[in-house]
């Protein structure tokens, strides 16, 4: 929280009017008043203005209770705020920030009235995230003083502010609001005028794809949300986030983005229109993708779509021993996970030497866990004893579950499944950890496709909680039940999905990463600004370019190509810049250079 400042330290923007006192306007008012500004809150509704004041009193009282403000500071903050219903109250403002509904008609009307009220030097800022700042400025008597100032919700907590210039905006106005944002304790990112700007431009495409995935009944709302939280470390799943933002708001933003880009990824999923027009707009109405305790409540309650608790209708097969095929990081991580859960594990590779090296890697991982106090030395030794290395897949003769974690090459995997078919006993469950290849192609390499399923672990397997459980059209019900039961025993969160490219996580993650690359290609924003925008505005643990360099640009390109080939959507075609970097051998951290350069180890 910014500490209240004395008037002598303030920038020239000392008196600020906020037009529209909904959730966002109230939050911006709080941020400004805490930073020592005189704030004039204006709303067409007296009742809404009163609700805004009550909300400010409540939030500042909470800050006092938490030791973030003294009673005197609270009194000073509230004393700097006055509210009214008439725009003429903005006459003395140095800056006016409007955060009214996303409608050109409403915003144009406000700007026309403000032109007749404020001084010629007063800066007019729109809080839009969907409409054209240029179009709003062009209708103003002084277009050079109009710009975008896009805060994120909740404004007191979120650090990002996008400062949006049109071709008409005076550089002095941009500099003044950028300085103000810094004084407010925010991190300003300078962007050009296009719908969604940086953060929402990337975020809403991803949210739209999630809504379309749910609409297609590919996965349940709970599984889609859990997959993105646990697989990507996001603070909220996409459907829960749509409910928080407002499904009607998301639809408006997407329509504006699609009008400009004509990219099908931005064309609002029909379900968003259906929910909006039915008044099911999310938390604010009490129902959207989920059902809430009351309008405005964050508490989700059970409805007709909530999964039933209790055991699966079909019992699974008994699994006492597990075979893991492979010797890389993923194979050793998966073997460690199973052994920690008490399963006997056969870790098989193409040679005894590779299998022994993989077991040694597990030993080092367990030693690190002991060093961090996560397990005892005795438990680590017992875990390691459960793992038997083998130089031949013949060692899988008695396993109940065989899991392959070899190279992401379909022919290699098909050959391995043909081997499983020969060596594994009847009734053994055969699983692939592929992240992008068709599971059914592995199944068809065997004489028992009903026993084959996908178990997509995430890297590093010991730490990541998610497993995507991928059924083909041939997978038996008891095989699916077996894998769900095993996931529970190894303390992983299983999500169900069908056998199509990308499953849940990669199908939503990689188009978002690809769109970030396109923003850089179009010189719309820098790598650093895009990464900052997504971390600060979206709560992402890593920016898209940080993540691409960690994943590997070659891996990312391969997944993009698979998604494009499967869905045939032009918007999924890999960005040329990604292809050029891969062709140049710039693959990310592993080569020392990707989108950024890294010190060689």
N, C-alpha and C positions, 0 to 999 in steps of 0.2 A: 504494500500500500504506500502511495506517495505521502510523504509527511506534509502537513499543511505549511504553506510558505508565507513569508511576509510579502507585502505588496511590492517592496523595493526590488525583490528578486524576480518578479514576474516579467514575462515577455509582453510585447504591446497588446496581446490579446487577453485583456483583463476581464472584460465583461462579455459573457457568452450567453446567447439565447438558445434554448433547446426546444424545437417545435415538434410536438408529439410525445406524450408522456406515458407510452406503453412500457413494456418491460425494458426494451432497449433504451428509450429516452430517459427513463428513470435511472438506469444504470450509468449512462453517460453523465447525467446530472450529478450523481454521487461522486464519480471520478473527478469531475471538474471542481466541485465544491471542496472536496478533500485536498485538492492541490491549490487551494487559495483563490479560485476564481469566483467572481460574482456571477451567479447563474439565474437567468430568467427562464422559468419553465412555462411553456405555453401549450395548451391543449384545447381543442374546440369544445370538449366536454368538461364542465365543472366537476362532475362526479369522478371522471378519470384523473383530473388534476388532484383531487382530494385523495384518491387511492394512491397516487404517486407519492404524495407527501407522507401518507401513512406508511408506505413501504420504506421510504427513506428514514423515517423515525425508527422503524423496526430494525433495519439493517445497521444503522449507526449505534443503536442500543446494543445489538449483538456484538459489534466491534468493541464497545466499552467492556462488555462482559468477558470478552476474550483478551482484554488487555492491549488491544490495537489502537484504541483512542482513549483519552481521558474524558471525563464529563465536560470539562471546559472546552476541549477540542471539538467534542460532539456539538456543543451549543454553538460554537463558532461556525462549524460546517453548516448546520441547519440555518443559522442566521444569514448565511451567504446565499440562501435559496429563496426566491419568491416566485409565486406561480400566478397565472392568469389565463384568460380565454381569448384575449385580443392580441393580434399580431402587432398592434401599435406599441405594445410593451417592449418590442425589440428595437425601438428607435435608437437607444443608446448603446447597442451591442457592437463590439468590435468583430465578432464572428457569430453567425447564426448556423446551427446544425439542425437540419430537418431529418426526422426519422418517422415520417408518416407512412401510411400504407403504400405498397408498390404499385402506384398508378400514375401514369403521365398526367392525366387530367388534374388529379389532386396536387401533385408536385408543381405543375405549371402554375396553377392558381396561387399557391403559396409564394412561389418566386415572384410572380407579378405583383402580389400585394406587398411583398418585402421590398421590391424595387421602389415603391412609393413611400416606404416608411424609413428605411435605414439610410445611413450616410453613404456617399459614393465610395468611400474607402473600406466599407465593411465587407468582409469576406463571407460569401454564402456557400455552405457546404451541404451536400446531399449525402445521406447515409445509405443510399441505395446499394444493393448488391446485384441487381438484375437489370436496371434500366440504364440507358445511355446518358452519361454525364454530359456529353457533347450536345445532345438534343435538348437537355434541360438548360444548358448554358446558352444555346443559340436563341432561346426564347426570352432570355433575360435582357434587361436594358444595359447591363454591364457584364457581358459574357466572360470578360477577362478575370472577374473576381469569383467565378463559380468553379468549384472543384468537388471531388468526392472525398469523403472522410468516413471510411468503413470500419467501424468498431465490430468486435465479435462478442457474442453473448455467452456468459454474463460479462458485461463491460468491466466491472470492477476487478474481475479475476483474469480475464484474457489479456495477454500482453501485446498481441498484434493489432496494429492499425494500418490499413491500406490507404495511402494517399494517392488519389486518382486525378491525373491531369487530363484535360482535353487539349486539342490543338489550339484552343482559344485561351487557355488559362495562363495568367501572368506568372512568371517564375517567382516573383516576390510573394504571391499568395501561397504558392507551394512551400516556399521556405518558411513562411510564418507558421503554417499549420504543422509542418514537420518539426519545427522547434517546439511548438506547443505539445505535440505528442511525446517528445522526449521528456519535457518537463512534467508530463503526467505519469512518467514511469513506464511508458509504452515503447514498443519497438516499431517505428514506422518503416513500411516498405513502399517505395515509389513504383507505381504501375500505370500503364496506359489505360485508355477507356475501352473496355470490352466487357460484355456481360459476365458476371462471376468473378472478374479480375483474376487474381492468382489462386487464392485459397479455395473460394467457392467454385471457381472455374474447374479446378481439379476434383474437389469434393463432390459436387453435385452430379458429375458424370458417373462417379463411382456409386453414389446413392441410387441413381436411376437404374444402373445395371443390377444392383441388389434387388430393387423393387421388381424388375423384369424377371429376375431369377426366381423370386418368390411367386410371382404371378404365373409363371410356367410350371409351378408345382414341382420344381426340381429339388427343393429342400424346404424344410419347415422354417418358419420365421425364427424359432429358437436356435436351430442349427446354423442358419446363416449368420446370426448375430454372434453366437458363441465362436464360430469358426474365425471371424475377423478379429474378435477380441483376443482369443487365445493364440491364433496363428500369426497375427501381426502386431499384437501388443497394443491395440487401439483401446481408448477409454470406453467406447460404446460401440455396439454393433450398428450396422447401417440402418436397419429398420427401426430400432429404438431411437436412433438419432433423427430420422425423418419425423417420428412422432414428436420429438422435442422441438425441432425447428418449426414444424407445422407443415403438413402435407400440401396444403394450399400454397404456402410460401415456396416450397420446393418446386411445385408445378410451375409457378410464375417464373422462377429463376431459370428453370430448364427451357421453358418456352422462349424466353429471351435469348438464351444461349443457342438454341436450335435455329432461331430466326437468323442469327448471324453466321453460325458455323455450317448449318445444313448437315451436320454430322449426326448419323442415326443414333450414336451413343448418347446424344443430348435430347433426342426426341422423347418427351415424357412418356414413361410406361403408361399404357391405358389405365392400369389400376390406380395410378395417382389421380387421374381425372375422375374416375368413378368414386373414389373415397372422398375427394374434395367436394364433388357436387352432392354427395350424400350428407355432407356436413361432418364427416368422420375425419377430422383434420389433425388428430393426434392428441397429445396431452391436454391441450387447451379445451378440447371438446369432450374429453373423457374417453375417447375411443378413436383409434386409427388402425395401425397394424396390430397393436395390442389394445386391451381394455384396461382402463384405469379406475381407481377407487372413486374418483369424482373429477369433474372438469378442473384442470389445473393441477391435479395431483400427479406425483411421480410414482405412486405405488401401483404396480401392475397386479391385476386380479385375474383369477381363473375365468376363462370363457370357453366357448364350444371348441376352440382350436387348441386349447392347452393340452399337452400330452398327458396321458394317464400315468400315474405313478404305479410302481409295482413291477412284477416280473414280466418278461416278454411272453407272449402267448405260445411261442414255440421254444422248447428247451434246447440249449446248445449241446454240442458234443463235449465229451470229457477231454480236457487238455492238461497233461502232466509234464510233457517235455516239448521243447520248442527247438527247431532247427533254424539257424540264421545263416543265409548264404551271402558271402561277401567279406571283404577284409578292409574296407575303407572306413571313414569316420562315421558314416551313417550305420553301417553294419555293426561296428563295435558298440556304438551308442545304443542301438536296439537290443543287442545281446545283453548289455549292462542293465537295461531297463527290466528285461525279463528275469534275469538272475536276481536282481534286487527284490523282485516280487516272489522269489522262492521257486521259480521254475528251473528244471534241469535244462541246460542250453547246450546244444551242439553248434559250435561256430565253425563252419566249413568254408574253405577257400580253395583256390586252384592249386595250392601247394601247402604242405605242412608248415613251411617257413612263414608264409603269409598269414596263416591262421594263428601261429604262435605270436607273431608280431601284433596282430589285432588283439589277442588276449593280453599281451603286455601293455597295450594302450589302455585297455580297460583297467588294468591294475594301477596304472598311473592316475587315471580318473578317480578311482576309488580312494587312492592315497590322498588326493586333493580334498575329497569329501571328508576324510578323517581329519586332515589338517584344519579344515574349517569347522570342525565340530558337528558335522551333519550325520556322521555315523561313527560307531566305535571301530577300532582296529580289528576286533574279533568279528564284527558283522561284515567288514570289508573282506576279511579272509574267507569267511563262509560263502560270501557272494561269489568270489573269484573261483572257489572250489566247485561251484555249480556249473562252471563253463568248461566244456571239453573241446579243445581245438582239433580240427580234422583237415586233412589234405585232400579228401575226396567226399563227394556228395553221397557216396554209399553209406556214410555214417548217419544219413537221415532215415534209414530203414525203419526205425521204431518211433520217430517223432510223431506227435499228434497234430502239430502245427508247423509248417515250413514257411519261412518268410524270406523272400529274396530281397537283397539290397545291393544289387550290382549296378553296373553302368547303365545310364539312361539311354539304352540302345535297344530298340524293339527286337532285332534279330538275336542279340545276346540273351535277352530275357526269354524269348520263345524257345531258344535252345535249352536254357536252364529249366523251363517248365516241362519240356519233353523229358529231361533227365529226372525231374521230380516224379513225373508220371511212372517212370520205370522203377525208381528206388523207394518211393514212399509207400507205406502200407495202405490198403483200402480204408477209406473213411478219414484219412488225414486231410486237414484243411490246408490249402495251398494259397499263400498270399503274396501279392506284389506290393512293393512300396513306391511304385512309379508315381511321379507328380504330374505327368502330362500325357503319358502314352495310354492307348486303349487297353483296359484290363481284359476285355473279351478276347483280344488277340492273343494274350498269354493263355487264357482259358482254352482257346481252340487248339493250342499246341499240345493239349493233353487229351486223354480219352475220358476224362471226368470233369468237364467244364462246370458242372454243378458244384464242385468242391473248391472252385477258385474265386477269390475275392480280392479287393484292394484294401490295403492298410497303409495309408499315407501318413507316416510320421513326419515331424518337422525337426529341423536341425537347430541346435543340438538335441538329440532325442531324450537324453536324461532330464533336460530342463524344460522342454516345451511340452505343454499339457495336452495339446490337440492331436487327435488321430482322425483323419477323414476315412470313413468306412464306405467303400465303393462297391455297390452291387451291380453286377451285369444282369442282363435279361435272363441269364441261365443260372445264376447263383441260387443255391437251395436256401430255403428259409432257415434251416437249422445251422447252416454255415454262417449266415448273417448273425444269428443269435449267439453262436459260439464266439465270434469275434467281438461282439458287444460285451459279452461276459468277461472275456479276457481283458479288454480295455479297462473295465471296472477294476479287475484284480491288479493290473499294473498301474492303477491310479491315473489313467488318462481319460480325457473327456472325448467321447466318441461322437461324431456328427455323421449323419447318413446322407449320402448323395449318390446320384446315378453316374453311369460310366460315360462321361463326356469330357472333352478337353478342359483341363484346368481345375476340374472339380469345383469346389466353392472358392477357396482362398485365391488360388492363382488366376481363376477366371475373373475375379473382381480386382485383384491387386495389379496385375500386369497391364491392363488397359489404362489404369490410372498412372502408372509409371511411364508408359508410352506417351500419354498426353502431356506429362511434364517435360519430356524430351522435346516434343513438338513446340511447346512454349519457348524453349531456348532456341530452337531452330528458327523460329519466327522473330527472334530478338525482342520478345515481349517482356521478358524478365530474365534476370541472371540466375545462375545456379544457386548462389548464396541466398538471394531473395526468395526463390521458390522453396528451398529447404527451410528457411526461417519461417515462411508463411505457413507451411504445413505443420511444423512443430508447434508454433505459437498459436496459430489460428485453428488448427484441427486436432491438436493434442497428440499428434503422431510421435512415436518415440524416436524416429529417424526421418529426415527429409528424403524425398524420392531419389535424389542423386547419391546421397550417402548410402541408401539401401541398395541401389543398383550396383555401386562399386563393391559392396559387401557380397551380394549374391553372385556377382560375376556377370559381365556384360554378354559373354558368350552364352551362359545359361539363360539369361533374360531374353536374348534374341531367339534362342531355340524355343522357349515357351511362347513368345509372341508369334512366331511362325506357326506353331501348332494351333494356337487360338484362331489365327487368321484363316488357316486352312480348314478348320472345323466349322467355323461360323460364317465364313465368306463375307464378312462385313468389312467394307473398305476402311472404316474407322479403326479397325484392329490391325491394319498393315503396319509392320514395324517401321518406326521413324528412321529415315535415311541416316541420320546422325549416328544412331545406334549401330546400324550395319557398317558404317564407315569406321567407327572406332574398333569394332570387332575385327574387321579386315586388316586394320593397322596393328593388331595385336595388343590393343589397349583394353584389357579385360577387367580392370578394376584393381582392387587391393592386391590380388594374388600376383599381378605382373608389375605392380608399382605405379601404374597409371591407368586411369579410366576416365571418368568425367573430371577427376582431380588427380594430382600427382601425390605420391606417398613415398616416404623415406623407405629405402630398401633395408630389410633386416639382415 
